[in-house]
Amino acid sequence: MLQPMNSSRIRPETLQHDGSPVGVLRFGAPDRPPMLLVHGFAGDKFAWQYNIAALGRAHHVVAIDLPGHGQTAPRPETVHWRGMAAWLARLVIALGLERPHLVGHSLGARLCLELAGHAAIGARSTSLIACAGLSPRWDHDFLARLSRAADPHEAEACVRILFGGATLNLAPFVRHMLTRLDRSAMAAFLRENWHDPELRPAGRYDWARLRGPVQVIWGSDDPVTAPPPPAWLDGTEHHLIDAVGHMPHIAAAGRVNGLILDFAARSAAHPQCSTVPAQE
């Protein structure tokens, strides 16, 4: 089992998993219920900087870098998203996260969706933010452009598309894009996964495959992965946040943090239910 770090403050750490380095952030006492945060394509563990402290007040929160992102090295077997999901399942077990609450964004949400059906993980709840592969519409051209952005003007243009009309200081996100992304790994991932029909579905996901409660959170103005038809989300608790783009966990962090914490608390109170009663 990988050893936990001192969780009294947020601090990056590099661990070894499957013979390669993995970037990790932890926050919150280790005896609290575990919560795993999984970033999206072209992100890293710092994508949760607006969430980890709030979520860590009630949970032991672990944010990780996916292969080819942040401090985690690319791996040949994770070029396809299913291989990445298998790698993530092994990491959860190695970290000793027993029955974690799963929270993912975009690609990370799709990986969490796979883990939610994994008996060995036993997820207590799953919160999916702008989840890849639930909508028939996602902008491959933009993602390819994102993977190539190498000058400040292009990086800023891509960041503005991601955040839509959010009133945030975007400069740190532009710097991140210019200094921390592995462009060759991202381009390889896009080539491998673009034609996968599971990421471009013709119908709703079979929510009965999952073992615990699921909520779906989406920005109404997401230009990257448009919200699916509402009927496709029947069987989940779902929330559409007005005037927010592809990054609701940042652009509407307070609202999203509240949704995640409330859903996790209700899921813990009703552990045998596939859906949990809404708070009055």
ROGUPA-746594 format. One line per field, with one value per residue (C-alpha): x, y, z. Coordinates in steps of 0.001 Angstrom, whole numbers, padded with zeros to 6 digits, always signed. Layout:
N
u <- c(X_...)
v <- c(Y_...)
w <- c(Z_...)
END
This chain:
280
u <- c(+000000_+001274_+001980_-000135_+001481_+000896_-002594_-002659_-002006_-002254_+001067_+002047_+003760_+005196_+004584_+005623_+002907_+003375_+007034_+006375_+005968_+002454_+001601_-000755_-002342_-003971_-005985_-008104_-007581_-006868_-009595_-012312_-014215_-011954_-012776_-010857_-010636_-009778_-009044_-009876_-007910_-005092_-005539_-003737_-004314_-004171_-007399_-009068_-007454_-010880_-012374_-009897_-009914_-013714_-014165_-011379_-013297_-015456_-013284_-009775_-009377_-006857_-006316_-004105_-002337_-003413_-000693_+000788_-000461_+001230_+003886_+002636_+004626_+002891_+002398_+001871_-001076_-002969_-003115_-006622_-009086_-009995_-006347_-006237_-009334_-007654_-004521_-006667_-008453_-005083_-003971_-007094_-006399_-002685_-003568_-005774_-008854_-011597_-015043_-014157_-016476_-015479_-015426_-014289_-014261_-014558_-012177_-011698_-015465_-015592_-012856_-014805_-017885_-015936_-014729_-018288_-019115_-015947_-016705_-013210_-013568_-017028_-017616_-019869_-020983_-019940_-020117_-019555_-018765_-019109_-018546_-016953_-018891_-022369_-023179_-023069_-021490_-017906_-015548_-012585_-011175_-011001_-009323_-006748_-006177_-005804_-003169_-001130_-001392_+002205_+002177_+000526_-002130_-003322_-003246_-005327_-007847_-008238_-008630_-011339_-013271_-012993_-014282_-016837_-018049_-016581_-015184_-011892_-008244_-007297_-003559_-002631_-004497_-002705_+000684_-000252_-001105_+002211_+004459_+002896_+001236_+002773_+001569_+002832_+000998_-002229_-002021_-001474_-004455_-006732_-005637_-006307_-009712_-011420_-013182_-014225_-018042_-018375_-017147_-019633_-022791_-025984_-028121_-028222_-025784_-027067_-027099_-028216_-024616_-023437_-023241_-024033_-025638_-024522_-024968_-024170_-023194_-022963_-022550_-025386_-022960_-020368_-018845_-016537_-018904_-022474_-024976_-026777_-030552_-032179_-033798_-030332_-029670_-032762_-031526_-029127_-029435_-028464_-027816_-027413_-025608_-026649_-024147_-021183_-018922_-016802_-015186_-018059_-015935_-013810_-016201_-018965_-016812_-019034_-022119_-020297_-018577_-021963_-023497_-020647_-020662_-024448_-024581_-021759_-023461_-026811_-025122_-023394_-026741_-028381_-025536_-027782_-029662_-028884_-030555_-030535_-033337_-032947_-032376_-035530)
v <- c(+000000_+003493_+005520_+008641_+012018_+014563_+015835_+018971_+021112_+020756_+019684_+017921_+014557_+012072_+008369_+005226_+003057_+000257_+001259_+004875_+008230_+009466_+013014_+013249_+015897_+014956_+016988_+016101_+013661_+010087_+008704_+010585_+008919_+008908_+010964_+010591_+013557_+012779_+015647_+015835_+015780_+018370_+018960_+017759_+017499_+021295_+021548_+020897_+023869_+025513_+022341_+020303_+022368_+022613_+018893_+018006_+019409_+016270_+013805_+012529_+013944_+012551_+014271_+012454_+013138_+010784_+009206_+011759_+014636_+016617_+014570_+011168_+009681_+008463_+004697_+002672_+000733_+003906_+005508_+004079_+005312_+001780_+001054_+004289_+003210_-000117_+001762_+004049_+001102_-000400_+002974_+003323_-000081_+000701_+003962_+002055_+004127_+001850_+002517_+006027_+008741_+009272_+012743_+013245_+015920_+015269_+012377_+011873_+011589_+008832_+006967_+007353_+006033_+002855_+002548_+002976_-000449_-002068_-004478_-004165_-000367_-000357_+003359_+005043_+007661_+008973_+012616_+013174_+016693_+017313_+013602_+012395_+009727_+010585_+013053_+012416_+015821_+016653_+018984_+016915_+019828_+021966_+019199_+018779_+022535_+022402_+019685_+021831_+025218_+026338_+030166_+032552_+033900_+030447_+029142_+032103_+031563_+027911_+028768_+031324_+028656_+026254_+028790_+030578_+033747_+032987_+036073_+034594_+035532_+033178_+033934_+031006_+028580_+029947_+029518_+025960_+025151_+026506_+024874_+021659_+019819_+016815_+017615_+014414_+012281_+014252_+013972_+010208_+009868_+011743_+009605_+006404_+007345_+009583_+006738_+004787_+004519_+004445_+008041_+009076_+007275_+007019_+006510_+006789_+005047_+001938_+003306_-000080_-001282_+000778_-000272_+002968_+006394_+008738_+012454_+014311_+018006_+020031_+023630_+024775_+026572_+023793_+024165_+021141_+018373_+019576_+018378_+015204_+015072_+015175_+011766_+010240_+011106_+009361_+007109_+009718_+012863_+015605_+019335_+021868_+025043_+028090_+030314_+028000_+026297_+023151_+023899_+024224_+022925_+026058_+028635_+027726_+026126_+026995_+025503_+022368_+021827_+022019_+019517_+017045_+017321_+017033_+014050_+012274_+012826_+011516_+008542_+007655_+007851_+005478_+003089_+000410_+002722_+003322_+006721_+008851_+011044_+014727_+017104_+018983)
w <- c(+000000_-000816_+002313_+003028_+003342_+006121_+005251_+007443_+004356_+000611_-000818_-004047_-003770_-006241_-005570_-007418_-008977_-011508_-011677_-012705_-010903_-010113_-009042_-006044_-003820_-000515_+001956_+004961_+007810_+006657_+008934_+006994_+004117_+001038_-002041_-005313_-007721_-011365_-013781_-017473_-020726_-020702_-016964_-013864_-010113_-009736_-011760_-008362_-006614_-006126_-004646_-002646_+000566_+000701_+000028_+002458_+005427_+005400_+003460_+002937_-000575_-003061_-006430_-008927_-012220_-015010_-017197_-019577_-017413_-014648_-012822_-014029_-016879_-020057_-020281_-023482_-022043_-021082_-024543_-024831_-022219_-021132_-020365_-018402_-016433_-015579_-014448_-012281_-010653_-009687_-008302_-006123_-004604_-004135_-002375_+000053_-000748_+000557_-000929_-002126_-003334_-006977_-008557_-012139_-014810_-018573_-019390_-015647_-015232_-017853_-015993_-012742_-014523_-015337_-011752_-010464_-011895_-010505_-007643_-006154_-005870_-004223_-004801_-002225_-004755_-008157_-009261_-012990_-014226_-018004_-018529_-021770_-023614_-022319_-025089_-028850_-029353_-028444_-030238_-031419_-033427_-030320_-028315_-031094_-031055_-027262_-027545_-029971_-028231_-027789_-027862_-025387_-027758_-028830_-025267_-024071_-026886_-025882_-022204_-023019_-024931_-021987_-019473_-021632_-019940_-016507_-014768_-013617_-013876_-016693_-016692_-014379_-016637_-019697_-017961_-017046_-020641_-021873_-019280_-017951_-020842_-022612_-026137_-027734_-025151_-025657_-029453_-029193_-026865_-029275_-032226_-030310_-028928_-031477_-033319_-030211_-030448_-026659_-026579_-029301_-028178_-030196_-027092_-023331_-021016_-019208_-015670_-014307_-014822_-011858_-008220_-006409_-006726_-009502_-010034_-013233_-013279_-016496_-017587_-019836_-022196_-022545_-026056_-025734_-024645_-025003_-022381_-023507_-023988_-020510_-021038_-021381_-017730_-016338_-013552_-012183_-010130_-012571_-012400_-015214_-014151_-016168_-017986_-017308_-019855_-019690_-016313_-013793_-010896_-011330_-012788_-010306_-007626_-004654_-006299_-007450_-004102_-002398_-004822_-004324_-000523_-000277_-002624_-000793_+002573_+001320_-000329_+002945_+004755_+002234_+001266_-000244_-002618_-006288_-005919_-002802_-001459_-002318_+000551_+001532)
END
